Every structure is written in structure tokens, then in C-alpha cells.
Amino acid sequence: MGSITVHQIVTLYTWLGVSALLVLLALIARFYQRLSGERTHYLLFALAIAVLAGAPIRQTVRDQLIGDALADLLAAAGGAITGALCIHIYRLMIRGR
């Protein structure tokens, strides 16, 4: 891998944006846990960030956007973890209303 292509840069910057949003969600979950005393498992957002990091890193190293089953599996697993955490926090926050 001699030169860095445009899609490698865009892939990594996109992952940084998604990671920033997940950090923001984790901070919201931590704030709600401190405020309400209910367990939100906000530290699991770090797991989601780590799993989601695997897909763009693999795509960048292999210099390929499509056709990589492992990168697709990592992206799907990270999305599933994120979705489950968001639904859990949503249910905690909306339960009493």
C-alpha cells in the first residue's frame, strides 16, 4: 500500500464521525444513569465503537469497499450492539410516561 486513496480517507473520517456520535450517546446514557440511578450500561458503547472500528480499518488496509465479508459482519455486529443499547436506554427513559 504505497499511497492513500480518497476512499480510505473518507472511510476513516466517516468512522470518526460515527464514533463521536456514539461517545455522545454514551455520555447521555451516563448522565441518565447518574440522574435516575438506573443502570444504563453506557460502557458497552466502547464495545460498539471497537467493533465498528474493525470494518473501516479492514476496508482501508485492503483498499476495497465491497466484497469483504468480515468487514460487513463487523459493521452489522457493531450496528446491532448500538441498536440494542439505544433501545435499552430509550425504554429506560420512556418507561414511566
Backbone as JSON, one array per atom type, in Angstrom:
{
  "sequence": "MGSITVHQIVTLYTWLGVSALLVLLALIARFYQRLSGERTHYLLFALAIAVLAGAPIRQTVRDQLIGDALADLLAAAGGAITGALCIHIYRLMIRGR",
  "N": [[0.86, -1.18, 0.0], [1.12, 1.79, -1.16], [0.23, 4.47, -1.63], [-2.24, 6.68, -0.29], [-5.64, 6.45, -0.85], [-8.57, 8.31, -1.92], [-10.97, 7.17, -1.03], [-10.14, 5.76, 1.2], [-9.47, 7.76, 3.02], [-11.95, 9.05, 3.29], [-13.45, 6.94, 4.34], [-12.22, 6.51, 6.86], [-12.62, 9.04, 8.08], [-15.38, 9.08, 8.15], [-15.85, 7.0, 9.96], [-14.75, 8.2, 12.23], [-16.6, 10.24, 12.67], [-18.94, 8.76, 13.25], [-18.06, 7.48, 15.54], [-17.78, 9.68, 17.24], [-20.46, 10.4, 17.55], [-21.38, 8.12, 18.89], [-19.94, 8.32, 21.26], [-21.14, 10.6, 22.27], [-23.74, 9.59, 22.69], [-23.12, 7.72, 24.67], [-22.33, 9.43, 26.72], [-24.75, 10.7, 27.24], [-26.22, 8.51, 28.17], [-24.72, 7.91, 30.45], [-25.13, 10.24, 31.96], [-27.9, 10.02, 32.38], [-27.94, 7.7, 33.91], [-26.6, 8.51, 36.22], [-28.38, 10.49, 37.05], [-30.89, 9.2, 37.39], [-30.33, 6.8, 38.67], [-30.73, 4.34, 37.6], [-29.48, 1.47, 35.88], [-27.67, 1.83, 32.94], [-25.74, 0.73, 31.32], [-23.69, 2.11, 29.95], [-21.0, 1.87, 29.35], [-20.78, -0.11, 27.48], [-20.94, 1.07, 25.05], [-18.37, 1.59, 24.28], [-17.53, -0.91, 23.45], [-19.13, -1.17, 21.18], [-18.03, 0.87, 19.6], [-15.45, -0.13, 19.24], [-15.94, -2.54, 17.84], [-17.2, -1.53, 15.59], [-15.05, -0.15, 14.57], [-13.48, -2.05, 13.4], [-14.45, -2.66, 10.79], [-14.02, -0.3, 9.01], [-11.24, -0.13, 9.3], [-10.35, -2.56, 8.27], [-11.33, -2.31, 5.64], [-9.83, -0.13, 4.79], [-7.19, -1.04, 5.0], [-7.2, -3.19, 3.2], [-7.88, -1.83, 0.94], [-10.4, -1.75, -0.33], [-13.83, -1.43, -0.98], [-16.19, -2.97, -1.21], [-17.29, -6.4, -1.03], [-15.98, -7.66, 1.05], [-16.45, -9.9, 3.39], [-15.92, -10.14, 6.15], [-15.57, -7.48, 7.02], [-18.14, -6.51, 6.5], [-19.59, -8.11, 8.28], [-18.54, -7.25, 10.75], [-19.4, -4.57, 10.72], [-22.18, -4.96, 10.74], [-22.49, -6.3, 13.2], [-21.57, -4.33, 14.98], [-23.5, -2.36, 14.49], [-25.77, -3.72, 15.4], [-25.2, -4.0, 18.13], [-25.11, -1.31, 18.86], [-27.76, -0.54, 18.21], [-29.23, -2.17, 19.99], [-28.35, -1.16, 22.46], [-29.27, 1.5, 22.28], [-32.06, 1.11, 22.12], [-32.45, -0.05, 24.63], [-31.76, 2.08, 26.37], [-33.63, 3.97, 25.55], [-36.03, 2.69, 26.33], [-35.66, 2.69, 29.1], [-35.73, 5.43, 29.63], [-38.26, 6.25, 28.8], [-40.07, 4.69, 30.07], [-41.76, 5.35, 32.33], [-43.72, 7.04, 31.34]],
  "CA": [[0.0, 0.0, 0.0], [2.04, 2.91, -1.28], [-0.41, 5.76, -1.5], [-3.55, 6.68, 0.36], [-6.66, 6.86, -1.8], [-9.62, 9.17, -1.39], [-11.98, 6.4, -0.29], [-9.57, 5.4, 2.5], [-9.6, 8.94, 3.87], [-13.38, 9.24, 3.57], [-13.87, 5.84, 5.22], [-11.74, 6.75, 8.23], [-13.29, 10.22, 8.62], [-16.76, 8.69, 8.46], [-15.82, 6.26, 11.2], [-14.53, 9.15, 13.32], [-17.88, 10.9, 12.94], [-19.82, 7.79, 13.91], [-17.52, 7.29, 16.89], [-18.12, 10.87, 18.02], [-21.88, 10.29, 17.91], [-21.53, 7.07, 19.91], [-19.44, 8.88, 22.52], [-22.2, 11.49, 22.75], [-24.8, 8.73, 23.24], [-22.62, 7.15, 25.93], [-22.38, 10.49, 27.74], [-26.16, 10.88, 27.6], [-26.59, 7.36, 29.0], [-24.06, 8.06, 31.75], [-25.84, 11.3, 32.66], [-29.18, 9.49, 32.83], [-27.67, 6.74, 34.99], [-26.31, 9.28, 37.44], [-29.56, 11.24, 37.45], [-32.01, 8.36, 37.81], [-29.89, 5.67, 39.46], [-30.97, 3.09, 36.86], [-28.29, 1.0, 35.16], [-27.82, 2.0, 31.5], [-24.65, 0.01, 30.64], [-23.12, 3.06, 29.0], [-19.65, 1.46, 28.96], [-20.85, -1.0, 26.33], [-20.76, 1.85, 23.82], [-16.96, 1.42, 23.89], [-17.5, -2.15, 22.68], [-19.7, -0.88, 19.86], [-17.04, 1.66, 18.86], [-14.34, -1.02, 18.88], [-16.39, -3.46, 16.8], [-17.41, -0.73, 14.38], [-13.75, 0.27, 14.05], [-12.9, -3.13, 12.62], [-14.86, -2.61, 9.39], [-13.26, 0.67, 8.21], [-9.81, -0.44, 9.31], [-10.14, -3.64, 7.3], [-11.54, -1.77, 4.3], [-8.72, 0.76, 4.48], [-5.98, -1.84, 4.81], [-7.34, -3.98, 1.97], [-8.16, -0.88, -0.14], [-11.56, -2.27, -1.05], [-15.06, -1.01, -0.32], [-17.22, -4.02, -1.21], [-16.81, -7.76, -1.24], [-15.26, -8.18, 2.2], [-17.48, -10.44, 4.29], [-15.59, -9.86, 7.55], [-15.88, -6.08, 7.28], [-19.59, -6.4, 6.55], [-20.03, -8.74, 9.52], [-18.18, -6.36, 11.84], [-20.3, -3.42, 10.66], [-23.5, -5.41, 11.17], [-22.44, -6.58, 14.64], [-21.49, -3.03, 15.67], [-24.82, -1.74, 14.39], [-26.71, -4.44, 16.26], [-24.88, -3.63, 19.5], [-25.55, 0.08, 19.03], [-29.22, -0.53, 18.22], [-29.72, -2.76, 21.24], [-28.09, -0.21, 23.55], [-30.17, 2.65, 22.13], [-33.41, 0.68, 22.5], [-32.43, -0.23, 26.09], [-31.78, 3.41, 27.0], [-34.93, 4.56, 25.22], [-37.06, 2.09, 27.18], [-35.47, 3.17, 30.46], [-36.1, 6.84, 29.76], [-39.66, 6.48, 28.47], [-40.9, 3.7, 30.77], [-42.76, 5.9, 33.26], [-44.58, 8.06, 30.72]],
  "C": [[0.9, 1.23, 0.0], [1.38, 4.26, -1.05], [-1.79, 5.61, -0.86], [-4.56, 7.2, -0.65], [-7.73, 7.68, -1.1], [-10.62, 8.36, -0.57], [-11.44, 5.95, 1.07], [-9.72, 6.56, 3.48], [-11.06, 9.15, 4.26], [-13.89, 8.16, 4.53], [-13.45, 6.1, 6.66], [-12.4, 7.98, 8.85], [-14.75, 9.92, 8.95], [-16.81, 7.92, 9.77], [-15.59, 7.19, 12.39], [-15.81, 9.89, 13.68], [-18.86, 10.0, 13.67], [-19.36, 7.57, 15.35], [-17.84, 8.48, 17.78], [-19.59, 10.84, 18.45], [-22.11, 9.22, 18.98], [-20.99, 7.53, 21.26], [-20.49, 9.81, 23.11], [-23.36, 10.67, 23.35], [-24.37, 8.11, 24.57], [-22.66, 8.19, 27.04], [-23.82, 10.76, 28.18], [-26.61, 9.74, 28.51], [-25.96, 7.46, 30.38], [-24.75, 9.13, 32.59], [-27.17, 10.79, 33.2], [-28.99, 8.49, 33.97], [-27.39, 7.47, 36.29], [-27.55, 10.0, 37.97], [-30.64, 10.34, 38.04], [-31.59, 7.2, 38.71], [-30.15, 4.33, 38.8], [-29.73, 2.74, 36.04], [-28.51, 1.08, 33.65], [-26.77, 1.25, 30.69], [-23.97, 0.88, 29.6], [-21.71, 2.67, 28.57], [-19.64, 0.51, 27.77], [-20.77, -0.25, 25.0], [-19.3, 1.79, 23.36], [-16.8, 0.13, 23.08], [-18.04, -1.92, 21.27], [-18.71, -0.08, 19.0], [-15.9, 0.76, 18.39], [-14.74, -1.98, 17.76], [-16.61, -2.71, 15.49], [-16.09, -0.25, 13.77], [-13.13, -0.8, 13.16], [-13.22, -3.06, 11.14], [-14.07, -1.56, 8.59], [-11.76, 0.42, 8.2], [-9.51, -1.53, 8.29], [-10.32, -3.14, 5.87], [-10.38, -0.88, 3.87], [-7.45, -0.03, 4.19], [-6.04, -2.62, 3.5], [-7.61, -3.12, 0.75], [-9.32, -1.38, -1.01], [-12.81, -1.9, -0.26], [-16.09, -2.12, -0.21], [-16.55, -5.37, -1.38], [-16.01, -8.34, -0.08], [-16.27, -8.61, 3.25], [-17.19, -10.11, 5.75], [-15.89, -8.41, 7.91], [-17.38, -5.86, 7.37], [-20.15, -6.99, 7.84], [-19.72, -7.86, 10.73], [-19.1, -5.13, 11.87], [-21.7, -3.8, 11.14], [-23.54, -5.68, 12.67], [-22.38, -5.28, 15.44], [-22.82, -2.29, 15.63], [-25.84, -2.4, 15.28], [-26.47, -4.1, 17.73], [-25.38, -2.21, 19.79], [-27.07, 0.17, 19.1], [-29.79, -1.07, 19.51], [-29.51, -1.81, 22.41], [-29.03, 0.99, 23.48], [-31.6, 2.3, 22.52], [-33.5, 0.5, 24.02], [-32.54, 1.12, 26.8], [-33.11, 4.11, 26.75], [-36.02, 4.02, 26.14], [-36.91, 2.53, 28.64], [-35.99, 4.59, 30.63], [-37.59, 7.07, 29.58], [-40.61, 5.6, 29.3], [-42.02, 4.32, 31.61], [-43.74, 6.85, 32.62], [-45.73, 7.46, 29.99]]
}
